[in-house]
Amino acid sequence: MPTSDPGLIPSEMGAPLNVANVRERLNTRRLGAKFHYFAELTSTNSYARKLAENGAEEGEVVIAESQTQGRGRLGRRWESPPLANLYFSVILRPALAPAHAPQITLMAAVALAETVGSLIAQAPTIKWPNDILVEGKKLAGVLTEAACGSERIEYVILGIGVNVNYRIDSMAPEIRQRATSIADLTQRGVDREGLLLRLIQALDRCYGELEEAGFETLRPRWEAYFSLRGRRVRVELLDQVLTGRARGIERDGALVLEDDHGVLHSIYAGDVIPLET
């Protein structure tokens, strides 16, 4: 039985997802028209990318109970135990210019923060560009992978991972020190089907806002969760390391860093490490 795993909350929450039930309850415009459900995949993003390359429609969802090669941003491993958390990817075909593809990540972070924030007493924060943190520990993350032409986006794979019912103290020590879960924060099991339903509906709403009105409508909500504004950070780029203060984000989603000489930098890719609490 799944609930015999000491890492799982000892409740009925260790049961497999009933995606048919989720699909019947969905109230969305574009996301969730079709689900691809698996007990195990190497990576939901990898499978969704293959579907997209073969003409899958926008809004199709790939979900797995476990991933053997789950990954986050910069290729980092994402701990993916079975029947405990949520791992899913959504195929998007946005009517956005390729330069605006990074806004998909920021949009999804807003949807994630608002949804999980409604379930816990603690205030979630966003670590640019894609991590949802609670008290400095990672609760959820976004991984987007895009295929772009010169003038349009062919597709975006929007990957979501949420630590839901897994006991963090059962994870490896190096993971335990920087991760948390909804169940650990609330001390109770969470209905994963209900959470999946709410997340897809929140993503659908925010995605619609992004396409119809642009990121400026979502930007204040993103910045309300931004945990690093005004704080000293180190930004590790491929070819250099910058230090300074995070000043916010630009309209295209770039992080604005004011370095120690007062020069402003637009950061589009890099690892941001806080230097002060």
N, C-alpha and C positions, 0 to 999 in steps of 0.2 A: 504494500500500500504506500502511496506517496507520502502520507502523513507520518510514516515511520521514520522518515528522514529527519534527524534532529535539527536540520537547518530550516525546516518548514514550520510555519505556525501550526500548532496542533488543532486543526479544525477542518471543516469540509472544504476550505479554500484550496486544498491540494488537489482538487479534481481537475481533469482536463477542461479546457474551454469549450463551450458549446457555441461555435461561431454562427450556426444557423439561428440560434436564439438572438445573438447580437444583431445579425443582419435584419431580422424581422422587426427589431425595436429601433433601428436606426432612423433618424430623421435628418437626412443630409441632401444637399443639392448635387454633389459630384463624387464624394468619397464613399467607398464601401459598397459599390454596386456589385462587386464580386470579391469573394474571399478565396485565397489559396492557403489551406491549413495543413500543417505538418507537425508530427510529433517531434521531429528533429531535422534541422538543416545545418549545413556548414555556416551559412549566413543568410538572413532574410534579404539583405541588400543585394547580395550576389544573385540570388534566385530572381528577385524582382528585376534586376538589370537584364537578365536573359529574357524575361517576359517582355520587357519594354522594347528590346532590340528586335523581338519577333512580332511587334505590333500590338501588344496589349493596350487596352484602353486606359484613359486617365481614371484614377480613382480605385483601381484594383489594389487589393491589400494582400500582402504575403505575411503570414503569421506562423511562428513556430513556438512550440513549448520549450525547446532547447536549441542552442546553437553550439556547434563544435568549434567554430572559428569566428565567434562573434567579435566584432571589432568596433572601436570608437575612432574618434578623430586622430590623425597622425599615426594610424595603424595600431593604436594601443588595443590590447586585448580587453574585451568586455566580458566579465564573468556572467555565464549564462546557464545556471542550473535549471533543471526541468520543473515544470508545473508550479513555479513560484512567482515568476515575474512576468513582464510583458516585453516581447521582442517582435516588432512588426515593421514592415516597410510599405510605403504607399507610392504608387506610380503617378507622377504628375506630368502634365504636358502644358506648362504655363504659357500664357500669352504675354511673356515678358522679354525684354531685350536680354541677350546673354550677360551683359554687364550687371544686370539686376539679379542674377541667379543666387548670389549670397544672401539676398533678402529672404529666401525660402527658409534658410536656417534660423534667422532671427524671428520670422513669423511663427515657426514651429515652437521655438523656445517660449514665446508669449503664451501660446495655447497650452503648452506643458505646465508652465509656472502657474497659470491661472487655475488649471484643473487640479493639479496636486495640491496647490495652496488651499483649495476649498476642503481638503480632507484632513489637514493637519493643523495643529495649533501654532506651530513655528512658521515664521515667514521664510518662504523660499527666495533665493536670489539667483540671478543669471551670471555665470562667468562667461565673458565673451569668448567665442560667439555661441556656444552650443550646450553648455553644461548647466543643469539645475542643481544648485547646492542648498543644503540646509545645515546651518551651523558649521559651514565650511566643508561639509562632506557631500560627496556626489550622490544624488538621489536618482537622477535621470539624465539622459543625453540625447542629442540629435546628431545624426550623421547623414549629410546630403552628398550625393554624387550625381553630377550633371554631365549630359552629352549635349554639346552646343555646336551649332554651325556658325557661319560668319554673321548671320543676321537673326537667327532665332534659336531658341532652346528646343532641342529634339525631345528630351525628357529629363526629369529630375527624379532620382530615387530618394525618397525621404524616409530615413530609418529612425526608429524610435526605440529606446530601451528605458524601462522603468523598473527600479527595484521595488517590488511590491510586498511579497510575503516571505521573503528569505531572511533568516536570522543572520545578521551581519557577523555575529560572534562565531558563526560556523565557517566563515570564509578564512582564507589564508591571511596571516597577520598583515602582510603588506597591503592587502585589499581592505581589510577591516579598519585600518587607520584612516582611510580616505573615502569610505562609502557608508551609506545608510540606506534604510528602506522605510516605506510607509508603515509597515507593521512594527518595526522597531520604534518609530517615532510615536505611534498611536497605541502601542501595546495591544493590538487586536488584529485579527485577520481582516483582509480586504477582499471584497467581491471583485475578482479580476474581470469578469464579464462586464459588470457595471462600469468599471474604470475604463475598459477598452471602448465601450460605447460612448462614454463621455469624452474621451480623448479624440476619437474620430470625429465626433460632432464639433468639438472645439476647433480642431484642425480645419474642418470644412468651413466653418464660419470665418476663421482668420484668413484662410487661403482666399476665400471670396472677397474679403476686404482688401487684401493685397492686390488682387487682380483688378478690382473695380475702382479703388481709390488710391492705390499706391502705398508705399511703406510709411509715408508721413502720418497716416491715420493710426498705425500700429506703433510707431516710434515712441510716443510718450509712455505707452504701456510697457514696452521693452525697457526703457530707461528707468521706469519705476522699480524694476527688479534688479537693475544693474548694480552689482556689489562693489565695483572697483572705482567708481567715479571719484576723482580727487585723490586717490591713493597712489602711493609709489609702487611701481611694478617693474619687473624685468620682462622684456619681450625677446624670446629666442627665435630668431629668423634663420633661414638656411645658411646665410653667409655672414651674419653679424648678430650681436646682442645689443639691445638698446635698453636704457633705464630712464625712468622719468615718471610722470603722473598721467594716469588715464583721465581723459577729459570728456569722454562720451563717444558717440558714434556719428558718422556722417550719414547722409541720405542714402548712400549705396550700401551701408552696413559696415564700412571700414571703421576700425577702432582708431580714435584720435589719441595720439600719445604726444605729450609735451616733454621733450627730453631735458636733461639737466642743463642744457645751454639755452633753453627757451624756444627751441626749434620744434615745430609741429610736424608729426609724421602720420601718414595714413597707413594703417596696418591692415592688410587683407588676408594674410596667413601667417601664423606664428603661434608659439606657446606663450601664454601670459601667466606670469608667476607673481603673486602679491609679495611685496617686500615689507608690508606693515599691516597690522590688523585694524 
